[in-house]
Amino acid sequence: MILFYRFLLVTRGIKNQFNYNQTRSLVNIKLKLVKDPVLDNVVAGGWELKATCILVSMIASDPCHCLPIYRLNRRIGQLGIPNDLKVATFIRRYPNIFEELSCLDSAGTPVPWFKLTPEAEMLHQEEGSVMHSCYVDLVQRLQKFLMLTKSRILPLQTIDQLKWDLGLPHDYSETLIKNHPDLFSLVRLPDDRDGLKLVKWDWSLAVSHLEKSSAKENRTRLAFPIGFMRGFGLKRKCMKWLEEWQMLPYTSPYVDASHLDPRTDVSEKRSVGVFHELLHLTIQKKTERSNVSNLRKPLALPQKFTKVFERHPGIFYISRKGDTQTVVLREAYDRDRLIEKHPLAEIRDKYATMMRKGFLDRSRGLYKDANADHRQDVSGGLKENKMEIYESEEDSELDIISDYDSDETTDHCC
């Protein structure tokens, strides 16, 4: 059984961290990367869960609570679905979450429409209640994210990449931002993109998670919690370097670090601190590596800044599950369980449970029989409205029109 051990390295050493001499250059130490099956399991199914939750939000936010496939196809970039997978095919995997209908367009061609099942509607309403109760927390997460940046401004596109991880509402730009003109302002960036600017700095929020936890434990030297898999086999010279590195001054990610030499270990510790804080701002303490790849300039980081993930495998774990690289904060997990679980993480667990059940029941053919009975019961009413319910099978005849891209169908099929 894979076990984790945690240790905080010595906090003795230099008395005044601000007077530390930066002449020490970046030490060329490489720690071996070892697969962690437990954390790989945490990452597994992540993109499917994200895509499902986003689709639920899209459909639920529509006035008719029902959307045609061509409108969902246009938002495929937000879903993170692989290029070789059709949106309709993905949706049909979970018939206990999405109910499929069909409406004829002006040419008489059936167009797939999707709405939420009653069970999914109930879970979405529960999610809305949790969002409401956590509203202040979510606002502060967005504030702190902007406070990490040098100019307090980020492109909306960059925030969109991380909004799922931060727990922001699907329509945060239309709701959360507009509800707080005292905190946020939409601006036009020099490259003509839309951006979000932090209007008001909040010093009470400018405290990192590491600083808070150190204060609770009365630690004078700020060292990152480290965790390796048993049998990792850390060499003595690497252990010595890690101990010395932990004793280096900690630079808060919320203060100006322009005085640091990017070629030093002190600067690297600051980079680690920035990502340590950013991952703590996420709901599940993980994010895809690609989501942070364009944050170098906004976060005032040196070149090749994401190399800190490989250099510090005791702090971060890089999972390659799902044909992507996901960075996981080790200290946040006890094996595959989040130590501090956000209420939104509980909701996502419920979605994941529904997805597993729906996928399994569908593979057993349960929904095929149920849909056949349902069509027989309501066929008369549907014929009058030129609608019919199709089987949720990937190999059904609807796959032929799953990428239908016409706007000619009625906007009120459901």
C-alpha positions in Angstrom: 0.0 0.0 0.0 1.3 3.4 -0.9 1.7 5.6 2.1 2.7 9.2 2.5 4.9 10.7 5.1 4.9 14.4 5.8 7.6 16.4 7.4 8.5 20.0 8.0 12.1 20.8 7.6 14.2 22.6 10.2 13.3 26.2 10.8 16.6 27.2 12.4 19.1 29.3 10.4 19.3 32.8 9.2 17.8 35.2 11.7 16.7 38.0 9.4 15.2 36.6 6.2 15.2 40.1 4.5 18.9 40.5 4.9 19.7 37.2 3.1 22.5 37.4 0.5 21.2 36.5 -2.9 24.6 35.5 -4.3 23.7 31.8 -4.1 22.8 30.8 -7.6 20.1 28.3 -8.7 21.4 24.9 -7.7 21.2 22.3 -10.6 19.5 19.5 -8.7 17.1 17.2 -10.4 14.8 14.9 -8.4 13.4 11.8 -10.1 9.8 11.8 -11.1 7.8 8.8 -9.9 4.3 7.9 -10.9 1.8 8.2 -8.1 -1.1 5.9 -8.8 -3.2 7.3 -5.9 -3.0 10.9 -7.2 -3.3 9.7 -10.8 -6.7 8.3 -9.6 -7.6 11.8 -8.3 -7.0 13.3 -11.7 -8.7 10.5 -13.7 -12.0 11.5 -15.1 -11.3 15.2 -14.4 -12.0 16.5 -17.9 -15.2 14.5 -18.2 -16.5 15.9 -14.9 -15.6 19.4 -15.9 -17.3 19.1 -19.3 -20.4 17.6 -17.7 -20.7 20.4 -15.1 -20.2 23.1 -17.7 -22.8 21.6 -20.0 -25.3 21.4 -17.1 -24.7 25.1 -16.4 -25.1 26.0 -20.0 -28.4 24.2 -20.4 -29.8 25.3 -17.0 -29.0 29.0 -17.7 -31.0 28.9 -21.0 -34.5 30.5 -20.6 -36.0 27.3 -22.0 -33.6 25.0 -20.1 -33.0 23.2 -23.4 -30.4 23.7 -26.1 -29.9 22.4 -29.6 -26.7 20.5 -30.5 -25.5 23.3 -32.8 -25.4 25.8 -30.0 -23.5 23.4 -27.7 -21.0 22.6 -30.5 -20.1 26.3 -30.7 -18.9 26.2 -27.1 -16.8 23.1 -27.5 -13.7 25.1 -26.7 -15.0 25.7 -23.1 -15.6 22.1 -22.5 -12.1 20.6 -22.9 -13.5 17.7 -24.9 -10.9 15.9 -27.1 -11.0 16.9 -30.7 -11.9 13.5 -31.9 -15.0 13.3 -29.7 -18.3 14.7 -30.7 -20.2 16.8 -28.2 -23.4 14.8 -28.8 -21.6 11.5 -28.4 -20.2 12.7 -25.0 -23.6 13.9 -23.8 -25.2 10.6 -24.7 -22.9 8.8 -22.3 -24.9 10.1 -19.4 -28.6 9.7 -20.0 -29.4 10.1 -16.3 -28.1 13.7 -16.6 -29.1 14.8 -20.1 -32.3 14.0 -21.8 -32.3 14.0 -25.6 -35.1 15.3 -27.7 -35.4 16.0 -31.4 -37.0 18.9 -33.3 -37.5 19.3 -37.1 -36.0 22.3 -38.8 -37.6 24.1 -41.7 -36.2 21.5 -44.1 -37.7 18.6 -42.1 -34.3 17.4 -40.8 -34.4 16.2 -37.1 -32.1 18.3 -34.9 -31.0 16.9 -31.5 -31.8 19.0 -28.4 -30.8 18.3 -24.9 -32.3 19.2 -21.5 -31.5 18.1 -17.9 -33.2 15.2 -16.3 -35.2 15.9 -13.1 -32.4 14.3 -11.1 -29.8 16.6 -12.7 -32.1 19.6 -12.2 -32.3 18.9 -8.5 -28.5 18.6 -8.2 -28.0 21.8 -10.2 -30.4 23.6 -7.8 -28.4 22.2 -4.9 -25.2 23.5 -6.6 -26.9 26.9 -6.9 -27.6 27.0 -3.2 -24.0 26.1 -2.4 -22.8 28.8 -4.7 -25.0 31.3 -2.9 -23.7 30.3 0.5 -20.1 30.4 -0.7 -20.6 33.7 -2.6 -18.2 35.8 -0.5 -15.6 33.1 -0.6 -15.7 32.9 -4.4 -15.5 36.7 -4.7 -12.4 36.6 -2.5 -10.8 33.8 -4.6 -11.1 36.0 -7.7 -9.8 39.0 -5.8 -6.8 37.1 -4.5 -6.1 35.7 -8.0 -5.9 39.2 -9.4 -3.8 40.3 -6.4 -1.2 37.7 -7.3 -0.6 39.5 -10.6 1.9 42.4 -11.0 -0.6 44.8 -12.7 -3.8 43.6 -11.0 -5.2 42.9 -14.5 -5.8 39.7 -16.3 -7.4 38.9 -19.7 -10.8 37.4 -19.3 -9.6 34.5 -21.5 -7.0 33.7 -18.9 -9.5 33.8 -16.1 -11.9 31.6 -18.1 -9.3 28.9 -18.3 -9.2 28.8 -14.5 -12.8 29.6 -13.6 -13.8 26.0 -13.2 -10.8 25.3 -10.9 -11.5 28.5 -8.9 -15.2 27.6 -8.5 -16.5 30.7 -10.2 -20.0 30.6 -11.7 -20.3 29.8 -15.3 -21.6 33.3 -16.0 -19.3 35.1 -13.6 -18.6 37.9 -16.0 -22.3 38.7 -16.1 -23.1 38.2 -12.5 -20.3 38.2 -10.0 -18.2 41.0 -11.7 -21.2 43.2 -12.4 -22.4 42.9 -8.8 -19.1 44.4 -7.5 -18.1 47.5 -9.5 -16.3 48.5 -6.3 -13.9 45.6 -6.7 -13.8 44.7 -10.4 -13.7 46.6 -13.6 -13.9 45.3 -17.2 -11.2 47.0 -19.3 -9.9 46.8 -22.9 -6.3 45.6 -23.0 -3.6 47.0 -25.4 -3.9 43.9 -27.5 -7.7 44.6 -27.9 -8.8 41.7 -25.6 -11.2 42.1 -22.8 -9.6 42.1 -19.4 -10.6 42.3 -15.7 -9.0 44.8 -13.4 -8.9 44.7 -9.6 -10.2 48.1 -8.5 -9.5 47.8 -4.8 -6.7 46.1 -3.0 -7.6 44.3 0.3 -4.7 44.0 2.7 -6.6 41.5 4.8 -6.6 39.1 1.9 -2.9 39.6 1.1 -1.9 36.7 3.4 -0.8 33.4 1.8 -2.1 30.0 2.9 1.5 29.1 4.0 1.7 32.3 6.2 -1.7 31.5 7.8 -0.8 27.9 8.6 2.7 28.9 9.9 1.1 31.5 12.2 -1.3 28.9 13.6 1.6 26.5 14.3 3.9 29.4 15.6 6.5 28.6 13.1 9.1 31.4 12.6 10.6 30.0 9.4 8.2 29.4 6.5 8.9 25.9 5.0 6.6 24.2 2.6 5.0 20.9 3.7 6.7 18.1 1.8 5.4 14.6 1.0 7.0 11.8 -1.0 5.8 8.3 -1.7 7.4 5.7 0.6 10.3 4.3 -1.2 11.0 7.5 -3.2 14.7 7.1 -2.3 15.7 10.7 -1.9 19.5 10.9 -2.1 21.5 12.4 0.8 22.8 15.3 -1.4 19.3 16.1 -2.5 18.0 16.0 1.1 20.7 18.4 2.1 19.9 20.8 -0.7 16.2 20.6 0.1 16.8 21.4 3.8 18.9 24.4 2.9 16.3 25.5 0.3 13.5 25.3 2.9 15.6 27.6 5.2 15.8 30.3 2.5 13.6 33.4 3.0 10.0 33.1 1.9 8.7 35.9 -0.3 5.0 36.4 -0.1 3.3 36.0 -3.5 1.4 39.2 -2.7 4.4 41.5 -2.4 6.6 43.0 -5.1 9.5 40.6 -5.9 11.2 42.7 -8.6 14.3 42.9 -6.4 14.9 39.2 -6.6 17.5 37.8 -8.9 15.7 35.2 -11.1 18.9 33.1 -11.2 18.8 32.3 -7.5 17.2 29.7 -5.2 15.5 32.5 -3.3 13.7 33.5 -6.5 12.8 29.9 -7.2 11.3 29.6 -3.7 9.1 32.7 -4.5 7.9 31.0 -7.7 7.0 27.8 -5.8 5.2 30.1 -3.3 3.2 31.7 -6.1 2.0 28.3 -7.4 1.5 26.9 -3.9 -0.9 29.8 -3.3 -2.6 29.6 -6.6 -3.3 25.9 -6.2 -4.7 26.6 -2.7 -7.1 29.0 -4.4 -8.5 26.2 -6.5 -11.4 24.1 -5.3 -9.7 20.8 -5.7 -6.1 21.9 -5.3 -5.2 21.0 -8.8 -5.2 22.4 -12.3 -4.0 21.6 -15.8 -0.5 22.7 -16.5 -1.6 24.5 -19.7 -3.9 26.7 -17.6 -0.9 28.5 -16.0 1.5 28.4 -19.0 0.5 32.0 -20.0 0.9 33.5 -16.5 4.6 34.2 -16.6 4.4 37.9 -17.2 1.2 38.6 -15.1 2.8 36.8 -12.1 6.3 38.3 -12.7 7.9 34.8 -13.0 11.2 33.9 -14.7 11.6 32.0 -17.9 10.8 28.3 -17.8 8.9 29.0 -14.6 6.9 25.7 -14.7 10.1 23.8 -14.2 9.5 24.2 -10.5 6.9 21.5 -10.7 9.6 18.9 -11.8 12.2 20.3 -9.4 9.9 20.0 -6.4 8.0 16.7 -6.6 7.5 16.7 -2.9 5.3 19.8 -3.2 3.7 19.3 -6.6 2.8 16.1 -8.5 2.4 16.1 -12.2 -0.1 13.6 -13.4 -0.2 12.6 -17.1 -3.6 11.0 -16.9 -6.1 11.9 -19.7 -3.5 12.9 -22.3 -2.7 16.1 -20.4 -0.5 17.3 -17.6 -2.3 18.1 -14.3 -0.5 19.7 -11.4 -1.7 18.5 -8.0 -0.8 20.0 -4.6 0.4 17.0 -2.6 -0.2 18.5 0.9 -3.9 18.9 0.1 -4.5 15.2 -0.2 -4.5 12.3 2.3 -4.1 9.5 -0.3 -7.0 10.3 -2.8 -9.1 12.3 -0.3 -9.1 16.1 0.0 -8.1 17.0 3.5 -10.1 20.2 3.5 -13.1 19.7 1.1 -14.9 22.8 -0.2 -18.7 22.5 -0.4 -18.4 22.8 -4.2 -16.1 19.8 -4.2 -18.9 17.8 -2.5 -21.3 18.8 -5.3 -18.8 17.7 -7.9 -18.5 14.4 -6.2 -22.2 14.0 -6.5 -22.0 14.8 -10.3 -19.2 12.2 -10.6 -21.3 9.6 -8.9 -24.2 10.3 -11.2 -21.9 10.0 -14.2 -20.6 6.7 -13.1 -24.1 5.3 -12.6 -25.4 6.7 -15.8 -22.5 5.4 -17.9 -22.8 1.9 -16.3 -26.6 1.7 -16.6 -26.4 2.8 -20.2 -23.7 0.2 -21.0 -26.2 -2.4 -19.6 -28.9 -1.2 -21.9 -31.2 0.0 -19.2 -31.8 3.4 -20.8 -32.5 1.9 -24.1 -35.5 -0.1 -22.7 -36.7 2.9 -20.6 -36.6 5.2 -23.6 -38.5 2.7 -25.7 -41.3 2.6 -23.1 -41.2 6.4 -22.8 -41.6 6.8 -26.6 -44.5 4.5 -26.7 -46.3 6.4 -23.9 -45.8 9.9 -25.3 -45.6 9.2 -29.1 -49.0 10.8 -29.8 -48.2 14.1 -28.2 -44.8 14.2 -29.7 -46.0 13.6 -33.3 -48.3 16.6 -33.0 -45.2 18.8 -32.2 -43.0 17.0 -34.7 -40.7 15.9 -31.9 -39.5 12.5 -30.8 -37.2 11.1 -28.2 -34.3 9.0 -29.5 -32.3 6.3 -27.8 -29.1 7.5 -26.1 -26.8 5.2 -28.1 -23.6 6.3 -29.6 -24.3 4.2 -32.6 -27.8 5.5 -33.1 -28.9 7.1 -36.3 -28.7 10.5 -34.5 -24.9 10.3 -34.8 -25.4 11.2 -38.4 -26.7 14.6 -37.4 -24.8 15.1 -34.1 -22.8 17.9 -35.7 -25.8 19.6 -37.2 -25.0 23.3 -37.7 -28.2 25.0 -38.9 -29.9 27.9 -37.2 -33.2 27.2 -39.0 -34.7 25.1 -36.2 -37.2 26.7 -33.8 -35.8 28.3 -30.7 -38.5 26.7 -28.6 -38.3 23.0 -29.3 -38.5 22.1 -25.7 
